[in-house]
Amino acid sequence: MLNTAIKAARRAATVIQRASFDVDRISVTEKQHNDFVTDVDQAAEQAIIETLLKAYPDHAILAEESGASANLNDESEFAWIIDPIDGTTNFMHGYPNYCVSIALAQRGIVTQAVIYDPVRNDLYTASKGAGAYLNDKRIRVTKHDRLANTLLCSGHAAGPRALAEYMKMYGVVAERCQAVRSAGSAALELANVAAGRSDGFYEKGLKAWDIAAGSLLVTEAGGIVGEFNGESAYLHKGDIIAASPKVFGQMVTLLAPFA
């Protein structure tokens, strides 16, 4: 199943990279304020779904652009959770920070994860209980144990209320760590936490397809993922903190008032 997901991600990346050479020709639709979809998102998603269902025709699908398949319900044993381009706004501006994100949930538990960064040719993979990898090399979260020594990443949903809340959180967090970065792709931010490139990530208002694959990468790399209050329903609620174990606890302490 992991190999099939890798194949699907690479097929999508071919579609994406072909279009990236001429972003001015991309067709863009605004789904809601500052939330965009391109024809490339849709084509990449179709390539992913075709690859997955060719191998597993009975599996359910939850995808950002096409939504849930008719056979997706609480009883579904296998469901693929797909974001064809996480970081669409970056992609449509030619800003090189976006990725393909594919996860497989078995009875609601994420068991396989693939995040592919076509710009850097970085392939992140994880299988539940078998560790996390970047280009076939085992990865681990950082060993920092003090928030003051950390580089954290974040982002915010579209809309003035989400921005206002983000700025309040930023003020609380930024004065207690070395720096906070916001690069526009939650999936890649989670992958960076797993690879030890950053120490933690937090954001509110995300969707399952933004975080499903990345959350497994982090936990398989030795980190902890949870809600702002430390609970575990982040995949359904969309509010997430991911970090190395000691940093996670300190981030929860800071961000619990925003839960």
C-alpha positions as CSV (number, residue, x, y, z in Angstrom):
1,M,0.0,0.0,0.0
2,L,2.8,2.4,0.8
3,N,4.5,1.7,-2.6
4,T,1.2,2.4,-4.3
5,A,0.9,5.7,-2.5
6,I,4.4,6.6,-3.6
7,K,3.5,5.8,-7.2
8,A,0.4,7.9,-6.9
9,A,2.3,10.8,-5.4
10,R,5.0,10.7,-8.2
11,R,2.2,10.6,-10.9
12,A,0.7,13.7,-9.3
13,A,4.0,15.4,-9.1
14,T,4.6,14.9,-12.8
15,V,1.3,16.8,-13.5
16,I,2.3,19.6,-11.0
17,Q,5.8,20.1,-12.2
18,R,4.8,20.2,-15.9
19,A,2.4,23.0,-15.0
20,S,4.9,24.8,-12.7
21,F,7.0,25.9,-15.7
22,D,4.2,28.3,-16.9
23,V,2.1,29.3,-13.9
24,D,0.5,32.2,-15.8
25,R,-1.5,29.6,-17.8
26,I,-2.9,28.0,-14.7
27,S,-6.7,28.3,-14.2
28,V,-7.6,29.5,-10.7
29,T,-10.9,29.5,-8.9
30,E,-11.5,31.1,-5.5
31,K,-13.5,28.6,-3.3
32,Q,-13.8,31.2,-0.5
33,H,-11.8,34.2,0.6
34,N,-8.1,33.5,0.0
35,D,-8.8,29.7,-0.5
36,F,-8.0,28.7,-4.1
37,V,-8.1,25.7,-6.3
38,T,-6.4,25.4,-9.7
39,D,-7.0,23.1,-12.6
40,V,-3.7,21.5,-11.7
41,D,-5.0,20.5,-8.2
42,Q,-7.9,18.8,-9.9
43,A,-5.7,17.0,-12.5
44,A,-3.2,15.9,-9.9
45,E,-5.9,14.6,-7.6
46,Q,-7.5,12.6,-10.4
47,A,-4.1,11.0,-11.1
48,I,-3.8,10.0,-7.5
49,I,-7.3,8.6,-7.2
50,E,-6.9,6.6,-10.5
51,T,-3.7,5.1,-9.3
52,L,-5.0,4.1,-5.9
53,L,-8.3,2.7,-7.1
54,K,-6.7,0.7,-9.8
55,A,-4.8,-1.2,-7.1
56,Y,-7.6,-1.1,-4.5
57,P,-11.0,-0.5,-6.1
58,D,-12.9,-1.1,-2.9
59,H,-11.1,1.5,-0.8
60,A,-12.8,4.8,0.1
61,I,-11.5,8.2,-0.7
62,L,-11.5,11.5,1.1
63,A,-9.9,14.1,-1.1
64,E,-9.7,17.9,-0.9
65,E,-11.1,18.8,-4.2
66,S,-13.6,15.9,-5.0
67,G,-14.6,15.2,-1.4
68,A,-15.7,11.9,0.0
69,S,-16.5,8.8,-2.1
70,A,-19.9,7.2,-1.7
71,N,-18.4,4.3,0.2
72,L,-16.8,6.4,2.9
73,N,-18.4,6.0,6.3
74,D,-17.6,5.1,9.9
75,E,-17.4,1.4,8.9
76,S,-14.9,1.9,6.1
77,E,-11.9,-0.3,6.7
78,F,-9.5,1.5,4.3
79,A,-9.8,5.2,3.4
80,W,-7.2,7.3,1.5
81,I,-6.9,10.9,2.6
82,I,-5.5,13.1,-0.2
83,D,-4.3,16.6,-0.7
84,P,-3.0,16.9,-4.3
85,I,-1.2,20.2,-3.7
86,D,-0.8,21.3,-0.1
87,G,0.3,24.9,-0.6
88,T,-1.8,25.8,-3.6
89,T,-1.4,29.6,-3.1
90,N,2.4,29.1,-3.1
91,F,2.2,26.9,-6.2
92,M,0.0,29.4,-8.2
93,H,2.5,32.2,-7.4
94,G,5.5,30.1,-8.3
95,Y,6.7,30.1,-4.7
96,P,8.6,26.8,-4.3
97,N,7.0,25.4,-1.2
98,Y,4.2,22.9,-1.8
99,C,3.8,19.1,-1.8
100,V,1.6,16.1,-2.5
101,S,0.1,14.5,0.7
102,I,-1.4,11.0,0.8
103,A,-2.4,9.0,3.9
104,L,-4.2,5.7,4.4
105,A,-6.5,5.3,7.4
106,Q,-7.5,1.8,8.5
107,R,-10.7,2.0,10.6
108,G,-9.9,5.6,11.4
109,I,-6.3,5.1,12.3
110,V,-3.6,6.5,9.9
111,T,-1.3,3.6,9.0
112,Q,0.6,4.8,5.9
113,A,1.8,8.2,4.9
114,V,3.5,9.8,1.9
115,I,4.5,13.4,1.5
116,Y,6.4,14.3,-1.7
117,D,8.0,17.6,-2.3
118,P,8.5,17.8,-6.1
119,V,10.6,21.0,-5.9
120,R,13.3,19.4,-3.7
121,N,12.6,15.8,-4.8
122,D,12.2,14.9,-1.1
123,L,10.1,11.8,-0.4
124,Y,8.8,11.4,3.1
125,T,7.3,8.1,4.1
126,A,6.0,6.4,7.2
127,S,4.2,3.1,8.1
128,K,2.7,2.8,11.5
129,G,5.1,1.0,13.8
130,A,8.0,1.0,11.3
131,G,9.5,4.5,11.6
132,A,9.6,7.6,9.3
133,Y,11.9,8.1,6.4
134,L,13.2,10.9,4.1
135,N,14.5,9.5,0.8
136,D,14.9,6.1,2.5
137,K,16.9,7.5,5.4
138,R,15.5,7.2,8.9
139,I,14.5,10.5,10.4
140,R,13.9,11.7,14.0
141,V,12.5,14.8,15.7
142,T,15.0,17.1,17.4
143,K,16.2,16.6,20.9
144,H,15.7,20.2,22.2
145,D,14.0,20.2,25.6
146,R,13.6,24.0,26.1
147,L,11.2,26.1,24.1
148,A,13.6,29.0,24.2
149,N,16.0,27.0,21.9
150,T,13.4,26.1,19.3
151,L,12.5,27.1,15.8
152,L,8.7,26.7,15.4
153,C,6.4,26.8,12.4
154,S,2.8,27.8,12.0
155,G,0.1,29.2,9.7
156,H,-3.5,30.3,9.8
157,A,-6.8,29.8,8.0
158,A,-8.3,32.3,5.6
159,G,-10.4,35.2,7.1
160,P,-10.0,38.1,9.5
161,R,-11.0,36.2,12.6
162,A,-8.5,33.5,12.0
163,L,-5.8,36.0,11.3
164,A,-6.6,37.9,14.5
165,E,-6.3,34.8,16.6
166,Y,-3.1,33.8,14.8
167,M,-1.5,37.1,15.7
168,K,-2.4,36.7,19.3
169,M,-0.9,33.2,19.3
170,Y,2.1,34.4,17.5
171,G,2.7,37.1,20.2
172,V,2.5,34.5,22.9
173,V,4.8,32.0,21.2
174,A,7.4,34.2,19.4
175,E,8.6,35.8,22.6
176,R,9.4,32.4,24.1
177,C,11.2,30.6,21.2
178,Q,14.0,31.6,18.8
179,A,11.7,32.2,15.8
180,V,8.4,31.3,14.2
181,R,8.2,30.6,10.5
182,S,5.1,30.4,8.2
183,A,5.7,29.0,4.8
184,G,2.2,28.0,3.6
185,S,2.1,24.2,3.6
186,A,1.0,22.4,6.8
187,A,2.0,19.0,5.4
188,L,5.5,20.2,4.7
189,E,5.8,21.9,8.1
190,L,4.9,18.5,9.7
191,A,7.4,16.7,7.5
192,N,10.0,19.2,8.6
193,V,9.2,18.5,12.3
194,A,9.6,14.8,11.6
195,A,12.9,15.4,9.9
196,G,14.3,17.5,12.6
197,R,14.4,20.6,10.4
198,S,12.2,22.5,12.9
199,D,11.2,21.8,16.5
200,G,7.4,22.1,16.4
201,F,4.4,23.2,14.4
202,Y,1.0,24.6,15.5
203,E,-2.1,25.7,13.6
204,K,-5.9,25.9,13.9
205,G,-8.6,25.2,11.4
206,L,-6.9,22.6,9.3
207,K,-8.6,19.7,7.4
208,A,-7.8,16.0,7.7
209,W,-6.1,16.0,4.3
210,D,-3.7,18.8,5.5
211,I,-2.4,16.8,8.5
212,A,-3.1,13.1,8.1
213,A,0.1,12.1,6.5
214,G,2.3,14.6,8.4
215,S,0.9,13.5,11.7
216,L,2.0,9.9,11.2
217,L,5.4,11.1,10.0
218,V,5.9,13.0,13.3
219,T,4.8,10.2,15.6
220,E,6.9,7.6,13.8
221,A,9.9,10.0,14.1
222,G,9.5,10.0,17.8
223,G,7.4,13.1,18.2
224,I,3.9,13.8,19.7
225,V,0.9,15.2,17.9
226,G,-2.2,16.5,19.7
227,E,-4.8,19.3,20.0
228,F,-4.1,22.6,21.7
229,N,-5.3,21.0,24.9
230,G,-3.2,17.9,24.4
231,E,-6.1,15.7,23.5
232,S,-5.9,13.4,20.4
233,A,-8.9,14.3,18.2
234,Y,-6.8,16.7,16.0
235,L,-7.6,14.8,12.8
236,H,-11.3,15.6,13.2
237,K,-11.1,19.0,14.9
238,G,-8.2,20.5,12.8
239,D,-6.3,22.2,15.6
240,I,-2.9,20.7,15.9
241,I,0.4,20.8,17.8
242,A,3.3,18.6,16.7
243,A,6.7,18.6,18.3
244,S,9.4,16.6,20.1
245,P,8.1,15.2,23.4
246,K,9.4,17.8,25.8
247,V,8.7,20.8,23.5
248,F,5.2,19.5,22.9
249,G,4.3,19.8,26.6
250,Q,5.6,23.3,26.7
251,M,3.6,24.3,23.6
252,V,0.4,22.8,25.0
253,T,0.9,24.9,28.2
254,L,1.2,28.1,26.0
255,L,-1.5,27.3,23.6
256,A,-4.2,25.6,25.7
257,P,-5.9,29.0,26.3
258,F,-6.6,29.1,22.5
259,A,-8.2,25.6,22.4
